[in-house]
């Protein structure tokens, strides 16, 4: 690490930061609607984004600064095991192609803003809706915090982090300023701000990756030399565990963990509120379909990005905090001016998802806690005002998280967030194709998955952390190490199915379904679009005991 502040890199970083700040405030006038005081306008950009805006928005939303820092950092620390992010982003797109268009259609028809809105409407259960909303809030908070951690890592490498003896306020002042700017333009412009800034963010990221994947290997003697250096480094013993530091190829013992983590992460990715918020902002279901076919381009970029972890080893980067490995690699290998561009890409890559996540969390609170339980007669203007204020509070909470907790703890709490959010899958995705599941059974399955997942994750220790030290543990009955979230999900589904049979048998009261089969299959005003998938429960739900006025399952 260079002594003092890297003035050239900092100047370039500030140029891009100021540019996106201006764009963030100007975004309030971009596609401005007559009725701007509504949650649809502030929280979903008026549901008006086309294919390219949605593509950049989803890319900026899903491929965060944490992704660009943490994936190669995992490769740097442990080797091939960190590549799990690549197959899971490949698996996720065929999966979401089957259900996101249906979610968009029914949400557009009924004005749903959040997944909890849909769950409440589909199953007629405010309790289930509240469970989904609280899970979304719980899982999103540490995720926002980690975006700020990404910004902090860049500031530290540029020399703005201060020393250990520096007063905390002086040390964290640059982060506080970045947070204040993010909060201000998100409050002012809503989802339009990250949608506009995402163009800059993705352009910078692609530029930096294209240069890094060519320039750095040339300086290090080629990929052969890089892999040789990484192989030698991973063969060395880790003093904390007494085992090799990592491996270029996952060992037999780690294959179950690798596969279950990739599959579980793929199932969980589009359960996050910010993923759904970006999806519902698009103007048609065809936009969603097209995006599922072109978003895999980001997976190609992610695969190249992951190789930076090996490059950091070959370049002799030595850091105690793995999150600093890639920023430090950029500072060591690039000219100062281009290092500034790379730092700007990471920093802006944190601002875009942090803004979307805070908006998504605020929408959940406003629609599914404030409106459902505190003020049912809230006007659209009141909803928007509350959502703006909550978006600020969510970011303040994330900032406190970053400033007061150990960063390793923050990372593992984000892994815990993935375990939690996966437990909403049966209610959301299951509800899009069937209403056979009973609302009370879904709550029971969710509770079992949440309790098991949290308890199992709490029991995982690491060399640096006694509890919540990871997200993998032994799978009961199999004996292999696997992703806790997927195990909890399987338990969730089993409990939901068993309880549904029981509740149907005793004719427990069912909630009112406010949706109709045609709501799931076509764009608004385009009834000629055929359904992709038929209702899978025709003839199964005779035990529904539906009330007068209930609508048939879609």
C-alpha positions as CSV (number, residue, x, y, z in Angstrom):
1,X,0.0,0.0,0.0
2,X,1.3,3.4,-1.0
3,X,2.1,5.8,1.8
4,X,-0.3,8.7,2.3
5,X,-3.2,9.7,0.1
6,X,-3.0,8.6,-3.6
7,X,-3.8,12.1,-4.9
8,X,-4.2,11.2,-8.6
9,X,-6.5,8.2,-8.0
10,X,-8.5,10.3,-5.5
11,X,-9.0,13.1,-8.0
12,X,-10.3,10.7,-10.6
13,X,-12.5,9.0,-8.1
14,X,-14.0,12.3,-7.0
15,X,-14.7,13.3,-10.6
16,X,-16.8,10.3,-11.2
17,X,-18.4,10.5,-7.8
18,X,-19.5,14.1,-8.3
19,X,-20.7,13.2,-11.8
20,X,-23.0,10.5,-10.6
21,X,-24.1,12.7,-7.7
22,X,-25.3,15.3,-10.2
23,X,-27.0,12.6,-12.3
24,X,-28.7,11.3,-9.1
25,X,-30.4,14.6,-8.4
26,X,-31.2,15.3,-12.1
27,X,-32.9,11.9,-12.3
28,X,-35.9,13.3,-10.5
29,X,-36.8,15.1,-13.8
30,X,-36.1,12.0,-15.9
31,X,-39.4,10.7,-17.2
32,X,-41.2,12.8,-14.6
33,X,-44.9,11.9,-14.3
34,X,-47.8,14.2,-13.5
35,X,-48.6,12.2,-10.4
36,X,-45.2,12.1,-8.8
37,X,-46.5,11.7,-5.2
38,X,-47.1,8.0,-5.4
39,X,-45.2,4.9,-4.5
40,X,-45.4,3.6,-8.1
41,X,-43.5,6.7,-9.2
42,X,-40.9,7.1,-6.4
43,X,-40.4,3.4,-5.6
44,X,-40.8,1.8,-9.0
45,X,-39.9,4.6,-11.5
46,X,-43.5,4.7,-12.8
47,X,-43.2,1.1,-13.9
48,X,-42.0,2.5,-17.2
49,X,-38.5,1.2,-17.8
50,X,-37.7,-0.6,-21.1
51,X,-35.3,-3.4,-22.0
52,X,-32.0,-1.6,-21.7
53,X,-32.8,0.5,-18.7
54,X,-34.1,-2.6,-16.9
55,X,-31.0,-4.6,-18.0
56,X,-28.6,-2.0,-16.5
57,X,-30.8,-1.6,-13.4
58,X,-31.0,-5.3,-12.7
59,X,-27.3,-5.7,-13.5
60,X,-26.5,-2.8,-11.1
61,X,-28.8,-4.3,-8.6
62,X,-27.6,-7.9,-8.6
63,X,-23.9,-7.4,-9.3
64,X,-23.0,-5.2,-6.4
65,X,-19.7,-3.7,-5.1
66,X,-19.7,-6.6,-2.6
67,X,-19.8,-9.0,-5.6
68,X,-16.9,-7.3,-7.3
69,X,-14.9,-7.2,-4.1
70,X,-16.0,-10.4,-2.3
71,X,-16.0,-13.0,-5.1
72,X,-12.3,-12.4,-6.1
73,X,-11.6,-12.0,-2.4
74,X,-13.0,-15.5,-1.8
75,X,-10.8,-16.8,-4.6
76,X,-7.8,-15.0,-3.1
77,X,-8.5,-16.6,0.3
78,X,-9.6,-20.1,-0.5
79,X,-9.3,-20.8,-4.2
80,X,-11.8,-22.5,-6.5
81,X,-14.5,-22.7,-3.8
82,X,-15.1,-19.0,-4.4
83,X,-16.2,-19.7,-8.0
84,X,-19.7,-20.9,-6.7
85,X,-21.0,-17.5,-7.7
86,X,-20.5,-18.2,-11.4
87,X,-22.6,-21.3,-11.7
88,X,-25.4,-19.9,-9.5
89,X,-25.7,-16.8,-11.7
90,X,-26.0,-19.2,-14.7
91,X,-28.7,-21.3,-12.9
92,X,-30.8,-18.4,-11.9
93,X,-31.8,-17.1,-15.3
94,X,-33.7,-20.1,-16.6
95,X,-35.4,-20.3,-13.1
96,X,-36.6,-16.7,-13.1
97,X,-37.8,-17.0,-16.8
98,X,-40.5,-19.3,-15.5
99,X,-41.9,-17.1,-12.7
100,X,-40.9,-13.4,-13.1
101,X,-43.2,-12.7,-16.0
102,X,-46.1,-14.1,-14.0
103,X,-45.2,-12.0,-11.0
104,X,-45.0,-8.9,-13.2
105,X,-48.4,-9.5,-14.8
106,X,-50.3,-10.1,-11.6
107,X,-48.5,-7.2,-9.8
108,X,-49.2,-4.8,-12.7
109,X,-52.9,-5.9,-12.7
110,X,-53.4,-5.3,-9.0
111,X,-50.9,-2.6,-8.3
112,X,-48.6,-4.7,-6.1
113,X,-45.4,-3.0,-5.2
114,X,-43.8,-5.7,-3.1
115,X,-43.7,-9.5,-2.9
116,X,-45.6,-9.2,0.4
117,X,-48.4,-7.4,-1.5
118,X,-48.7,-10.4,-3.8
119,X,-48.6,-12.9,-1.0
120,X,-51.4,-11.0,0.9
121,X,-53.5,-10.8,-2.2
122,X,-53.0,-14.4,-3.2
123,X,-53.5,-16.1,0.1
124,X,-55.6,-13.5,1.9
125,X,-53.3,-13.6,4.9
126,X,-51.8,-10.4,6.5
127,X,-49.8,-12.7,8.8
128,X,-48.0,-14.5,6.0
129,X,-47.5,-11.1,4.2
130,X,-46.0,-9.7,7.4
131,X,-43.6,-12.8,7.7
132,X,-42.4,-12.2,4.2
133,X,-42.0,-8.5,4.8
134,X,-40.0,-8.9,8.0
135,X,-37.8,-11.5,6.4
136,X,-37.1,-9.1,3.5
137,X,-36.2,-6.3,5.8
138,X,-34.0,-8.5,8.0
139,X,-32.1,-9.9,5.0
140,X,-31.7,-6.6,3.3
141,X,-30.1,-4.5,6.1
142,X,-26.7,-6.3,6.2
143,X,-26.7,-6.4,2.4
144,X,-26.9,-2.6,2.3
145,X,-24.2,-2.4,5.0
146,X,-21.9,-4.4,2.8
147,X,-22.2,-1.9,0.0
148,X,-20.9,0.7,2.4
149,X,-18.1,-1.7,3.3
150,X,-17.2,-1.8,-0.4
151,X,-16.9,2.0,-0.5
152,X,-14.9,1.9,2.8
153,X,-12.4,-0.6,1.3
154,X,-11.7,1.7,-1.7
155,X,-11.3,4.7,0.6
156,X,-8.9,2.8,2.8
157,X,-6.7,1.8,-0.1
158,X,-6.6,5.4,-1.4
159,X,-5.4,6.5,2.0
160,X,-8.5,8.1,3.4
161,X,-9.2,5.5,6.0
162,X,-6.8,6.9,8.6
163,X,-4.7,4.8,11.1
164,X,-5.8,2.9,14.1
165,X,-5.1,5.9,16.3
166,X,-7.2,8.2,14.2
167,X,-10.4,9.5,15.8
168,X,-13.4,7.5,14.6
169,X,-15.1,10.5,13.2
170,X,-12.1,11.7,11.2
171,X,-11.4,8.1,10.0
172,X,-15.0,7.5,8.8
173,X,-15.7,11.1,7.6
174,X,-15.3,10.2,3.9
175,X,-17.8,7.3,4.3
176,X,-20.2,9.6,6.1
177,X,-20.0,12.1,3.2
178,X,-20.6,9.3,0.7
179,X,-23.6,8.1,2.7
180,X,-25.1,11.5,3.0
181,X,-24.9,12.0,-0.8
182,X,-26.5,8.6,-1.4
183,X,-29.3,9.3,1.1
184,X,-30.0,12.7,-0.4
185,X,-30.4,11.8,-4.0
186,X,-32.3,8.6,-3.2
187,X,-34.8,10.6,-1.2
188,X,-35.1,13.1,-4.0
189,X,-35.3,10.9,-7.1
190,X,-36.3,7.5,-5.9
191,X,-35.6,4.5,-8.2
192,X,-34.9,6.8,-11.2
193,X,-31.6,7.8,-9.6
194,X,-30.0,4.3,-9.5
195,X,-31.5,3.5,-12.8
196,X,-29.7,6.4,-14.5
197,X,-26.5,5.9,-12.6
198,X,-26.4,2.2,-13.4
199,X,-25.4,3.2,-17.0
200,X,-22.2,4.8,-15.7
201,X,-21.5,2.0,-13.2
202,X,-21.8,-0.9,-15.6
203,X,-19.8,1.0,-18.3
204,X,-16.9,1.5,-15.8
205,X,-17.1,-2.0,-14.5
206,X,-16.9,-3.6,-18.0
207,X,-14.0,-1.2,-18.9
208,X,-12.0,-2.1,-15.8
209,X,-12.5,-5.8,-16.2
210,X,-11.6,-5.7,-19.9
211,X,-8.4,-3.9,-19.1
212,X,-7.5,-5.9,-16.0
213,X,-8.0,-9.3,-17.7
214,X,-5.5,-8.3,-20.4
215,X,-3.1,-5.8,-18.8
216,X,-2.5,-7.5,-15.4
217,X,-1.6,-11.0,-16.8
218,X,0.9,-9.4,-19.2
219,X,2.6,-7.8,-16.3
220,X,2.6,-11.0,-14.3
221,X,4.0,-13.3,-17.0
222,X,0.7,-14.8,-18.3
223,X,-2.0,-16.9,-16.9
224,X,0.3,-19.9,-16.6
225,X,2.5,-18.1,-14.1
226,X,-0.6,-16.8,-12.3
227,X,-2.1,-20.2,-11.7
228,X,1.3,-21.7,-10.7
229,X,1.7,-19.0,-8.1
230,X,-1.8,-19.5,-6.8
231,X,-1.3,-23.3,-6.7
232,X,1.9,-22.9,-4.6
233,X,0.2,-20.4,-2.3
234,X,-2.8,-22.7,-1.7
235,X,-0.6,-25.7,-1.0
236,X,0.9,-23.9,2.1
237,X,-0.6,-24.7,5.5
238,X,-3.1,-22.3,7.1
239,X,-1.8,-21.8,10.6
240,X,-5.3,-21.3,12.0
241,X,-6.6,-24.7,10.7
242,X,-3.5,-26.8,10.1
243,X,-4.8,-27.6,6.6
244,X,-3.8,-26.3,3.1
245,X,-4.9,-22.8,2.6
246,X,-7.1,-23.6,-0.4
247,X,-7.2,-25.4,-3.8
248,X,-7.3,-24.6,-7.5
249,X,-9.9,-27.4,-7.8
250,X,-12.5,-28.3,-5.1
251,X,-11.7,-31.5,-3.3
252,X,-14.2,-34.3,-3.0
253,X,-15.1,-33.3,0.5
254,X,-16.1,-29.8,-0.7
255,X,-18.2,-30.8,-3.6
256,X,-21.6,-31.1,-1.8
257,X,-21.0,-27.7,-0.2
258,X,-20.1,-26.2,-3.5
259,X,-23.1,-27.6,-5.3
260,X,-25.7,-26.8,-2.6
261,X,-24.3,-23.3,-2.1
262,X,-24.6,-22.6,-5.8
263,X,-28.2,-24.1,-6.0
264,X,-29.4,-22.4,-2.8
265,X,-28.0,-19.0,-3.8
266,X,-29.7,-19.3,-7.2
267,X,-33.0,-20.0,-5.6
268,X,-32.6,-17.1,-3.2
269,X,-31.3,-14.4,-5.5
270,X,-34.6,-13.2,-6.8
271,X,-36.3,-13.5,-3.4
272,X,-34.5,-10.4,-2.3
273,X,-36.8,-7.3,-2.2
274,X,-34.4,-5.2,-4.4
275,X,-34.4,-7.9,-7.1
276,X,-38.2,-7.7,-7.3
277,X,-38.3,-3.9,-7.1
278,X,-36.1,-3.7,-10.2
279,X,-38.2,-6.3,-11.9
280,X,-41.5,-4.6,-11.3
281,X,-40.2,-1.2,-12.6
282,X,-40.2,-2.6,-16.1
283,X,-43.0,-1.6,-18.4
284,X,-44.0,-5.1,-19.8
285,X,-43.5,-8.8,-19.2
286,X,-41.7,-9.0,-22.5
287,X,-39.0,-6.7,-21.0
288,X,-38.6,-9.3,-18.3
289,X,-38.3,-12.2,-20.8
290,X,-35.7,-10.3,-22.9
291,X,-33.7,-9.5,-19.8
292,X,-33.5,-13.1,-18.7
293,X,-31.8,-13.9,-22.0
294,X,-29.2,-11.1,-22.0
295,X,-28.4,-10.9,-18.2
296,X,-26.1,-13.9,-18.5
297,X,-23.6,-11.5,-20.0
298,X,-22.9,-10.4,-16.5
299,X,-22.1,-14.0,-15.6
300,X,-19.3,-14.0,-18.2
301,X,-18.0,-10.8,-16.6
302,X,-18.2,-12.4,-13.2
303,X,-16.1,-15.4,-14.3
304,X,-13.4,-13.0,-15.5
305,X,-13.7,-11.0,-12.4
306,X,-13.2,-14.0,-10.2
307,X,-9.8,-14.6,-11.8
308,X,-8.6,-11.3,-10.1
309,X,-8.3,-13.3,-6.9
310,X,-5.6,-15.5,-8.4
311,X,-3.9,-12.4,-9.9
312,X,-3.7,-10.8,-6.5
313,X,-1.9,-13.8,-5.1
314,X,0.6,-13.8,-8.1
315,X,1.1,-10.1,-7.6
316,X,2.2,-10.7,-4.0
317,X,-0.7,-8.7,-2.5
318,X,-0.7,-9.1,1.3
319,X,-3.7,-7.9,3.3
320,X,-5.2,-8.9,6.6
321,X,-8.7,-8.0,5.4
322,X,-9.4,-10.0,2.2
323,X,-11.9,-7.4,1.0
324,X,-8.9,-5.0,0.4
325,X,-7.2,-7.5,-1.9
326,X,-8.7,-6.4,-5.2
327,X,-8.6,-2.6,-4.5
328,X,-4.9,-3.1,-3.5
329,X,-4.2,-5.1,-6.6
330,X,-5.6,-2.3,-8.7
331,X,-3.4,0.3,-6.9
332,X,-0.3,-1.9,-7.2
333,X,-0.7,-2.8,-10.9
334,X,-2.4,0.1,-12.6
335,X,-1.2,3.7,-13.2
336,X,-2.7,6.0,-10.6
337,X,-5.2,7.6,-13.1
338,X,-6.6,4.2,-14.1
339,X,-6.6,3.0,-10.5
340,X,-8.9,5.9,-9.8
341,X,-11.2,4.7,-12.5
342,X,-11.2,1.2,-11.0
343,X,-11.9,2.6,-7.6
344,X,-14.8,4.7,-9.0
345,X,-16.2,1.6,-10.6
346,X,-16.3,-0.2,-7.2
347,X,-17.6,2.9,-5.4
348,X,-20.4,3.6,-7.8
349,X,-21.0,-0.1,-7.9
350,X,-21.9,0.2,-4.3
351,X,-24.1,3.3,-4.6
352,X,-26.5,1.8,-7.2
353,X,-27.5,-1.4,-5.3
354,X,-27.5,0.4,-1.9
355,X,-30.0,2.9,-3.3
356,X,-32.2,0.1,-4.7
357,X,-32.0,-1.9,-1.6
358,X,-33.0,0.9,0.7
359,X,-36.0,1.8,-1.6
360,X,-37.1,-1.9,-1.6
361,X,-36.9,-2.1,2.1
362,X,-38.8,1.1,2.5
363,X,-41.5,-0.1,0.2
364,X,-41.9,-3.3,2.3
365,X,-42.3,-1.3,5.5
366,X,-44.7,1.2,4.0
367,X,-47.0,-1.2,2.2
368,X,-46.9,-4.2,4.5
369,X,-46.4,-2.8,8.0
370,X,-47.4,0.9,7.9
371,X,-50.4,0.6,5.6
372,X,-51.6,-3.0,6.6
373,X,-51.3,-2.5,10.3
374,X,-50.8,1.1,11.3
375,X,-52.7,3.3,8.8
376,X,-54.9,1.3,6.4
377,X,-56.4,4.5,5.0
378,X,-53.0,6.0,4.0
379,X,-53.1,8.0,0.8
380,X,-50.6,7.5,-2.0
381,X,-48.9,10.7,-1.0
382,X,-48.6,9.6,2.6
383,X,-47.2,6.2,1.5
384,X,-44.6,7.9,-0.6
385,X,-43.6,10.3,2.3
386,X,-43.2,7.4,4.7
387,X,-41.3,5.3,2.2
388,X,-38.8,8.2,1.6
389,X,-38.3,8.6,5.4
390,X,-37.8,4.9,6.0
391,X,-35.3,4.7,3.1
392,X,-33.2,7.2,5.1
393,X,-33.6,5.2,8.4
394,X,-32.6,2.0,6.6
395,X,-29.4,3.5,5.4
396,X,-28.7,5.0,8.8
397,X,-29.1,1.5,10.3
398,X,-26.7,0.1,7.7
399,X,-24.2,2.8,8.4
400,X,-24.3,2.1,12.1
401,X,-23.9,-1.6,11.3
402,X,-20.7,-0.8,9.3
403,X,-19.2,1.6,11.9
404,X,-19.8,-0.5,15.0
405,X,-19.4,-4.1,14.0
406,X,-16.4,-6.2,12.9
407,X,-16.5,-6.5,9.1
408,X,-16.2,-10.3,9.2
409,X,-19.3,-10.3,11.3
410,X,-21.1,-8.2,8.7
411,X,-20.1,-10.5,5.9
412,X,-21.4,-13.6,7.7
413,X,-24.6,-11.8,8.6
414,X,-25.1,-11.2,4.9
415,X,-24.7,-15.0,4.4
416,X,-27.3,-15.5,7.1
417,X,-29.6,-13.1,5.1
418,X,-29.4,-15.5,2.2
419,X,-30.5,-18.4,4.4
420,X,-33.4,-16.3,5.7
421,X,-34.7,-14.9,2.3
422,X,-34.8,-18.4,0.8
423,X,-37.5,-19.3,3.2
424,X,-39.9,-17.0,1.4
425,X,-39.6,-19.1,-1.8
426,X,-42.6,-21.4,-1.2
427,X,-45.0,-18.5,-0.5
428,X,-43.8,-16.4,-3.5
429,X,-42.9,-18.8,-6.3
430,X,-45.3,-21.5,-5.1
431,X,-48.1,-18.9,-5.0
432,X,-47.5,-17.9,-8.6
433,X,-48.3,-21.4,-9.8
434,X,-50.7,-22.9,-7.2
435,X,-52.9,-22.0,-4.4
436,X,-53.0,-25.5,-3.0
437,X,-50.6,-24.6,-0.2
438,X,-52.6,-23.5,2.9
439,X,-51.7,-20.0,4.3
440,X,-51.2,-21.4,7.8
441,X,-49.0,-24.2,6.5
442,X,-46.8,-21.7,4.7
443,X,-46.4,-19.7,7.9
444,X,-45.5,-23.0,9.7
445,X,-43.0,-24.0,7.1
446,X,-41.4,-20.5,7.0
447,X,-41.1,-20.5,10.8
448,X,-39.4,-24.0,10.8
449,X,-37.0,-22.9,8.1
450,X,-36.1,-19.7,9.8
451,X,-35.5,-21.3,13.2
452,X,-33.5,-24.2,11.8
453,X,-31.4,-22.0,9.5
454,X,-30.6,-19.4,12.2
455,X,-29.8,-22.0,14.8
456,X,-27.6,-24.1,12.4
457,X,-25.7,-21.0,11.2
458,X,-25.2,-19.8,14.8
459,X,-23.4,-23.1,15.5
460,X,-20.9,-22.6,12.7
461,X,-17.5,-21.3,14.0
462,X,-14.5,-20.0,12.1
463,X,-10.9,-19.3,13.1
464,X,-11.9,-15.7,13.6
465,X,-15.5,-16.0,14.9
466,X,-17.1,-18.2,17.5
467,X,-20.7,-18.0,16.1
468,X,-22.2,-17.2,12.6
469,X,-18.8,-18.1,11.2
470,X,-20.2,-19.3,7.9
471,X,-23.2,-20.7,6.0
472,X,-22.4,-24.4,5.6
473,X,-22.9,-27.3,8.1
474,X,-23.5,-31.0,8.0
475,X,-26.7,-32.0,6.3
476,X,-28.9,-34.2,8.7
477,X,-29.2,-37.7,7.5
478,X,-26.6,-37.4,4.8
479,X,-23.4,-36.5,6.7
480,X,-22.1,-34.2,4.0
481,X,-21.3,-30.6,4.5
482,X,-23.8,-28.4,2.6
483,X,-25.4,-25.0,2.4
484,X,-27.6,-24.4,5.5
485,X,-30.1,-22.3,3.5
486,X,-30.9,-25.2,1.2
487,X,-31.4,-27.6,4.0
488,X,-33.7,-25.2,5.8
489,X,-35.6,-24.7,2.6
490,X,-36.2,-28.5,2.2
491,X,-37.5,-28.6,5.8
492,X,-39.7,-25.6,5.0
493,X,-41.2,-27.3,2.0
494,X,-41.8,-30.7,3.8
495,X,-43.5,-29.0,6.8
496,X,-45.6,-26.8,4.4
497,X,-46.8,-29.9,2.4
498,X,-47.6,-32.0,5.5
499,X,-49.4,-29.2,7.3
500,X,-51.4,-28.4,4.1
501,X,-52.7,-32.0,3.9
502,X,-53.6,-31.8,7.6
503,X,-55.3,-28.4,7.3
504,X,-57.2,-29.4,4.2
505,X,-58.4,-32.6,5.9
506,X,-59.8,-30.7,8.9
507,X,-61.2,-28.0,6.5
508,X,-59.4,-25.1,8.1
509,X,-60.6,-21.8,6.8
510,X,-58.8,-20.5,3.7
511,X,-58.1,-16.9,2.8
512,X,-59.7,-15.0,-0.1
513,X,-57.7,-15.1,-3.3
514,X,-58.1,-11.7,-5.0
515,X,-56.3,-12.8,-8.2
516,X,-57.7,-14.4,-11.4
517,X,-56.0,-16.9,-13.7
518,X,-55.8,-14.3,-16.5
519,X,-53.9,-11.9,-14.2
520,X,-50.8,-14.1,-14.5
521,X,-50.6,-14.6,-18.2
522,X,-50.6,-11.4,-20.2
523,X,-49.6,-7.8,-20.4
524,X,-52.2,-5.3,-19.3
525,X,-54.6,-4.7,-22.2
526,X,-53.1,-7.6,-24.2
527,X,-55.4,-10.7,-23.4
528,X,-54.1,-12.4,-26.5
529,X,-50.8,-13.5,-24.9
530,X,-51.1,-17.1,-23.9
531,X,-50.0,-18.6,-20.6
532,X,-46.6,-20.2,-20.6
533,X,-47.4,-22.7,-17.9
534,X,-50.8,-24.2,-16.9
535,X,-52.2,-24.3,-13.5
536,X,-50.5,-27.3,-11.8
537,X,-53.1,-28.0,-9.2
538,X,-56.3,-28.5,-11.2
539,X,-58.2,-31.4,-9.6
540,X,-55.9,-31.4,-6.5
541,X,-57.5,-28.7,-4.3
542,X,-61.0,-30.1,-3.8
543,X,-60.5,-29.6,-0.1
544,X,-60.1,-25.9,-0.5
545,X,-63.4,-25.2,1.2
546,X,-63.4,-21.8,-0.6
547,X,-65.7,-19.2,0.7
548,X,-68.4,-17.4,-1.4
549,X,-66.8,-14.8,-3.5
550,X,-63.4,-16.5,-3.5
551,X,-61.8,-16.5,-6.9
552,X,-60.3,-19.6,-8.5
553,X,-56.6,-20.3,-8.3
554,X,-54.5,-19.1,-11.2
